[in-house]
Amino acid sequence: MKKIFAVLSGLMLALPFCASADDRELLVVGEMIEINAKPDVVWNIVKAFDGLVNWHPAFSSSPLVKGKNGHPGAVRALTIKDGPTFTEELLAYSDARMAYTYDIVESPLPLDHYQSSMSVKGNSGGGTTVAWIGTFTRKNPRDNVAEAEGDDAMVKLIIGAYQAGLETVKKMAEGK
């Protein structure tokens, strides 16, 4: 747990000072949750790239439109409940390490260069720590953007999405 927290803290401290090619600030969001269940139980809930709909309350569908689960290059079409659809591509996947990384290919959200990783690790208490970390820039490169398109709004949106998903995974894994 301490090691994961240290890595997450380091990323969150260092990455915001990086800039994308067009000088928009790289934003970093990370959420962690402790789950009172074995890592393999938690991993079985989150590992299917097309399974987000099964554990995230914000989505109504998440089918693969290209490739296969667990294989980099797989693409899923995510549909937000009562909202738009966007696509994400699986970049890296390790069943042994219980982790994967993906990015957004196309999205109506006002963010760019989004990349995210999820990892599931056993902790010293016999339970599991799940970390979900993402980096992105806002889509609009201008200095004065609408509040809904600004950095703070984008960070709040992604944190809320991560928290909602992780809380649902916790409830499912703990049988609540």
C-alpha positions in Angstrom: 0.0 0.0 0.0 2.8 2.4 0.9 4.6 1.7 -2.3 1.5 2.2 -4.4 0.7 5.4 -2.6 4.3 6.7 -3.1 4.2 6.0 -6.8 0.8 7.6 -7.2 1.9 10.6 -5.1 5.1 11.0 -7.2 3.1 10.9 -10.4 0.6 13.5 -9.1 3.4 15.8 -8.0 5.7 15.5 -11.1 3.4 15.2 -14.1 1.5 18.5 -13.7 4.7 20.3 -14.5 5.0 18.5 -17.8 3.5 20.2 -20.9 2.0 18.8 -24.1 3.4 19.8 -27.5 1.1 22.8 -27.6 1.9 24.0 -24.0 -1.4 23.0 -22.5 -0.8 21.8 -18.9 -0.9 18.0 -18.5 -3.4 17.3 -15.8 -3.1 14.2 -13.6 -5.9 12.5 -11.7 -5.5 9.5 -9.4 -7.9 7.6 -7.2 -7.2 4.6 -4.9 -9.5 2.4 -3.0 -9.0 -0.3 -0.4 -11.2 -3.3 -0.9 -11.8 -6.1 1.6 -11.5 -8.9 -1.0 -8.7 -10.9 -2.6 -7.0 -9.3 -5.6 -8.2 -12.0 -8.1 -11.8 -11.4 -7.1 -11.4 -7.7 -7.8 -9.4 -8.3 -11.0 -12.1 -10.5 -12.3 -14.6 -7.7 -11.9 -12.5 -5.0 -13.8 -10.3 -6.9 -16.2 -12.6 -7.3 -19.3 -12.1 -4.2 -21.4 -15.7 -4.5 -22.7 -17.0 -5.1 -19.1 -17.0 -1.5 -17.9 -20.8 -1.4 -18.2 -20.9 -4.2 -15.6 -19.3 -2.1 -12.8 -19.5 1.5 -13.7 -22.8 3.2 -13.1 -22.3 6.0 -15.6 -22.3 3.8 -18.7 -25.1 2.0 -20.5 -22.9 -0.1 -22.9 -19.2 -0.8 -23.5 -18.9 -3.4 -26.4 -15.7 -4.1 -28.2 -15.8 -2.7 -31.8 -12.4 -4.0 -32.7 -10.0 -6.7 -31.3 -10.3 -9.0 -28.3 -10.4 -8.5 -24.5 -6.9 -8.5 -23.0 -5.2 -7.7 -26.3 -3.7 -4.3 -27.0 -5.4 -2.7 -29.9 -8.9 -3.7 -28.7 -11.3 -0.7 -29.1 -14.5 -0.3 -27.0 -17.4 2.0 -27.7 -18.6 3.6 -24.4 -22.0 5.0 -24.2 -22.8 7.3 -21.3 -26.3 6.8 -19.8 -28.5 9.3 -21.5 -25.5 10.7 -23.3 -23.0 10.4 -26.1 -20.7 7.5 -27.2 -16.9 7.7 -27.4 -14.2 5.2 -28.1 -11.2 4.0 -26.1 -8.3 1.8 -27.2 -6.5 -0.8 -25.0 -2.7 0.1 -25.1 -1.3 -2.4 -22.7 -2.6 -5.3 -20.7 -1.1 -7.7 -18.1 -3.2 -10.4 -16.6 -0.2 -11.5 -14.4 0.3 -8.0 -13.1 -3.5 -7.2 -13.0 -3.1 -4.0 -14.8 -4.0 -2.3 -18.1 -3.6 1.1 -19.8 -5.9 2.6 -22.4 -6.5 5.9 -24.1 -9.5 7.8 -25.6 -9.5 7.7 -29.4 -12.5 9.9 -30.0 -14.7 11.7 -27.5 -17.2 14.5 -27.2 -15.6 15.4 -23.8 -13.6 18.7 -23.8 -10.3 16.9 -23.1 -7.4 15.7 -25.2 -4.5 13.3 -24.9 -6.3 11.2 -22.3 -4.5 8.1 -21.1 -5.4 6.0 -18.1 -4.2 3.0 -16.2 -5.9 0.7 -13.7 -4.0 -1.7 -11.4 -5.1 -4.2 -8.8 -2.6 -5.1 -6.0 -2.8 -7.2 -2.9 -2.1 -5.3 0.3 -0.6 -6.3 3.6 -4.0 -6.6 5.3 -5.0 -9.4 3.0 -7.3 -7.2 0.9 -6.8 -5.3 -2.3 -5.7 -1.8 -3.4 -7.0 -0.5 -6.7 -5.4 2.5 -8.3 -6.9 4.3 -11.3 -4.6 7.0 -12.7 -5.2 9.3 -15.7 -3.5 12.1 -17.5 -5.0 14.5 -20.1 -5.1 18.1 -21.3 -8.1 20.2 -21.9 -9.2 20.3 -25.6 -9.5 24.0 -25.9 -6.0 25.6 -26.1 -7.1 29.1 -25.3 -6.3 30.8 -22.0 -9.8 32.0 -21.3 -12.2 29.0 -21.7 -15.7 28.5 -20.5 -15.8 27.2 -16.9 -17.2 23.8 -18.0 -14.3 23.3 -20.3 -11.6 24.5 -17.9 -8.9 22.4 -16.1 -10.8 22.4 -12.8 -14.0 21.1 -14.4 -12.2 18.4 -16.3 -10.3 17.2 -13.2 -13.6 17.2 -11.2 -15.3 15.2 -14.0 -12.6 12.5 -14.2 -12.2 12.2 -10.4 -16.0 11.8 -10.1 -16.0 9.1 -12.8 -13.1 7.2 -11.1 -14.7 7.4 -7.6 -18.1 6.2 -8.9 -16.5 3.2 -10.6 -14.2 2.3 -7.8 -17.0 2.5 -5.2 -19.1 0.1 -7.3 -16.2 -2.3 -7.7 -15.8 -2.3 -3.9 -19.5 -3.0 -3.3 -19.4 -5.9 -5.8 -16.2 -7.4 -4.5 -17.2 -7.2 -0.9 -20.7 -8.5 -1.6 -22.6 -5.4 -0.4 
